[in-house]
Amino acid sequence: MIEDLRRLEADARAAIRRASDTDELERVRVRYLGRREGRVSALLRQLGRLSREERPAAGAEANRVKTALVQAHEDRSRELAAATAHDPDRLDLTLPARGKWRGTVHPVSRVVDDIWQIFRSLGFVRARGPEVDTEWYNFVALNTPLDHPAADEQDTLYLAPGLLLRSHTSPVQIRTMEKYPPPIRIIAPGMVYRRDTYDATHTPAFAQIEGLVVDEGVTFVDFKATLAEFARRFWGPGTRVRFRPSFFPFTEPSAEVDVKRVIVREDGSEEETGWIEIMGAGMVDPAVLDNVGYDSERYTGWAFGMGPARVALLRHGVRDLRLFYENDMRFLGQFT
Amino acid sequence: MKVSYRWVRDVAPGIGLPQAQAMERLALRGAPVEEVVDLAEGLRDVVIGRVLEARPHPNADRLTLCRVMGPEGEVPVVCGAPVVVEGACYPFAPVGAVLPGGFRIGKRKIRGEVSRGMLCSERELELGDDHAGIMLLDGPYEPGAPFAQAVGLDDVRLDVEVTPNRGDLLSHVGIARELHPDGQAGISLPEFPDGTPAVAANFARGEVEAGSAGVRIRIEDPDLCSRYLGAVIRGVEVGPSPRWLADRLRAAGARPVNNVVDATNYVMLELGQPLHAFDLARLADATIVVGRARPGESLVTLDGETRAVTREMLMIRDAEVPVAVAGVMGGRDSEVSAGSADILLECALFEPRQVRATRRALGMSTDASYRFERGVDPATMETALTRAAALIVAVAGGSVEGELIDVHPRPWEAPVVSLRPSRVGHLLGVEFTPEEIAGLLAPLGYTVTKRGADALEVVVPGHRGQDTLREVDLIEEVARTHGFDAFPEVMSPARPGTVPDHPLFQLEDTLRALLAADGISEAQTPALGPAAHGDVPLLNPMSRDEGYLRRDRLPGLLAHVERNMARGVRDVRLFEIGTAFAASSVPGEAPAESSRVAVVLTGRRTPPHWSGPGEPFDVYDMARVLELVAEVAYPGGRVVPAADDTAEALCVGGRGYVVVSGSGEVVGWGGEVEPGAMDLPRWAGVVVGGEVLLPDMPGPRPEVTARDLPDQPAVQRDLALLVGVDMAVGKVVEVARKGAGKLLEAVEVFDVYEGDDLPPATRSVALRLRFRARGRTLTDKEVDKACRRVLRKVKEETGVETRS
């Protein structure tokens, strides 16, 4: 009997191993382990015919064989399932990929970062200052008397008399120069505030980036060259840059900087845009240097201020600035 | 500043530039054109028509039947005007023409007679208000010729952007000066079309008082009014201006009023000098006193407003009361009107800051105040006065009586500024010789009087007398006239600066990248919010919803979750890095600012996928995000459950996490957001949020010291524990960790199961303990011993039993 059991076990194991797909394995299972027709069950039914002495050993062996075969069947079944999963014929590659949310950096932050990366490569570092500041830092130290029409250009939000939300990032110029001696080579990104209501091109709070260079021998030629270099790196090598005279109380000469971009279409043809105003800039007014105790006869410098939101608007063809601040997932999600 | 380009060319006849090039040149000289209006735009289809014959319409009393010679020969036209002159020329809109208002002329039959076109009135052409009759054209015209060109209306209006330092550009002469190749030298004021009456420049002058023709003028406050010129003109006939004058004003965007007022406006637009005409009969005692308002006085200005004026404001007074706010607006009672016969013409110089303060206090701005604030040319006042007087005589009749009056307490002297050519090169990076500098400054009206060894003496012209008073101002003029484009672009080597890169920017950048990589999108919301969200009020907010500076950033972000959900967007993952403001304990002192990172998550943890439904975000996701932020912002910091009374109010049930810095300070919080705190649709699920304060000056992140990889295999044991719902799993894990001893490498909660097959109020918590010893293989005996110790300790200290 025990002999029979062992022979059966060997046969069954071989059959299980030979089974090459789940259907065949199932037939093997029924043949050996099936409750009625199974050969193991058949042998077990014969246990009753054995003598009392033979029965315990045979019974134990029968149970062992059954358990071992069940285990062998399970193992083979798992093997076959795994093989099936790796079967190239069973994969439907047209099914959608497994998803994972993609987060995005805000388009205005991306512009700030791109600008920073360029200036960083030109030897600049970043400085910051408070968003609530005084009239001294926001206006007076920047050579903007409060009774001058230039102070009108920026309608300012006040917290208390003399205390305001900075209307530009230029106060960082003063704060940085007060704290550090020349040479200065900084950009200062940050939020600024004006008494503007929301419309397609205005928001009461918006990002700005200030730049400031002060050292001996810094000239208008250097000023033009550095900003033109920035513009070509940001908007592409074919970009033309134009400097137009303008007025800011804290720079002299003052300039508006315009760029004309070359847009390469999908078919390879090129098109030039019109002049796009991108920043206000100029040579630091000696009065500003005097106000922070720098020797304005010895040191010269230049500065600029630009609005990254406007740049982002142009870059992405966004028609309405408000879209940047509605924070709709469907809008933000586009900037992957 | 709106200018008629035709007018600009009239005051400087040498300007040959086509309009497009003129605009380019203005832009490159600091006065870009913001808008161009083609004044002939709507008149393109209108031509000159000559009436060959006019006879009464056979079937209508008020209509005339005309034969009109137009571009395509003779056509019949039915006209409704009361008078049609045979042989005269009129603006004619033939069939197919579109009038300025958009009206298209068609072939019509009027009372049985065919009409093939229309003779036009001023109003139909939007040239004026006159609708009574059609517009009779004097002079020889070619029938069929384009109307606008024939009558000189083919003009463009340029809206020039003028910066606050360029008061000199607020006139046609000022714009022309920038366009003419010879600049100032090219200016030549044109004769008026019907001749320029001579006005002798004879002045009755006085330091603080002067008079002529029965009028006396006195200046009480010479600091605020340094000069006052007057002209007495008697016998004027106030009425509409002649066409040319009205057209000129309209071309420059001004509205014609009457011939006297129009003459003053014309000269202001031409020369930049504001002028005012008083009805002399309305000035008590024919007296002008320039002085401050008396207490309690008020004045009705030209716009009909009653203005309370104060001691700080400068007035033009007659012998009794204020009659004008100096430099801002005239008074209604002394206004020149239809019945005026004698007038006093004022041309004065008021102190810019005074005008600015006054008009701001009165909440108004006028063409005059705008110019005074930016500085008018003290050197052209006499020209302006005589030209305006001549124009008034030319268009309104009358004559100048007696001498002109000049009260001049503070004679103007042209500023002389010293300019070092070496400094020009020092600042601009290009060397200029003294001759080159003189040549660049001359067209703008500057004269170089002395050429010293090191410096030039430059005399500043009146029209730049407000702005160019320092050497650097002249250097700007040199650069501007040379042309910014003419400077080379050469980058010079730069020394590194003394300022360190601010570490907070670096931290913010790291967090931005980390959170975006984690599937969260960066939002930007304003730092301004309603009173409930802040402690720092604004003095002059735009609205109540934006009246305070935010004390935290998360509430602003939650508002954007609401906004997304209101638009049907269910999966919202936003973060923001921005400033929060805490009120100072000292009133009037700046609030404390801190940079914050706020995060909010709601919806599904993963995008929808066929392999299974996505699970919603829950509070444990927030814990992970807080850990992510804490790891970067606070080395050595950790995220722990808040004690019940310390959780933020926004957390549901008062339960949430706090972020604790390495030094033990609470620097952030997060949890499931109390649903009542938001206005969400019913379908909205759990919203989790958190906010972490960033250090003002983050230190460098500690360097990682790498550990060697283990040289021995680990032994793992799983324990299933039955933990009551009142017992914190974290506590059980802590006890287990301590009980396991030194050999324990890690403990992990790998399953928490609740089910009916467990005793009530319990859950099955599965712990996986990993043991490892350095340098040797662990024996089963050691590990079994450690596990038994764990189970014993857990039972002793927490009462938790093994799940059987």
Interface residues (C-beta under 8 A of the other chain):
Chain A: L95 P96 R98 G99 K100 W101 R102 G103 T104 V105 H106 V108 S109 D113 L122 G123 F124 V125 R126 A127 R128 P130 E131 V132 D133 T134 D147 H148 P149 A150 D152 E153 L157 Y158 L159 A160 P161 G162 L163 L165 T176 K179 Y180 P181 P182 P183 I184 R185 I186 P189 M191 Y193 R195 T197 T203 P204 A205 A207 V213 D215 G217 V218 T219 F220 V221 D222 K224 A225 T226 A228 E229 R242 F243 R244 P245 S246 F247 E252 P253 S254 A255 E256 M283 D285 P286 T300 F324 Y325 E326 N327 D328 M329 R330 L332 G333
Chain B: A27 L28 R29 G30 P32 T163 P164 N165 R166 R353 R356 A357 E373 R374 H426 L427 L428 G429 V430 R470 V472 D473 I475 E476 A479 R480 F484 D485 F487 P488 E489 V490 M491 S492 A494 R495 P496 G497 T498 V499 P500 D501 H502 L504 F505 D509 R512 A513 L515 A516 A517 D518 G519 I520 S521 E522 A523 Q524 T525 P526 A527 L528 V536 P537 L538 L539 N540 P541 M542 E546 L549 H560 R563 N564 R567 V569 D571 V572 R573 L574 F575 G578 T579 F581 P587 G588 E589 A590 P591 E593 T606 P607 P608 H609 W610 S611
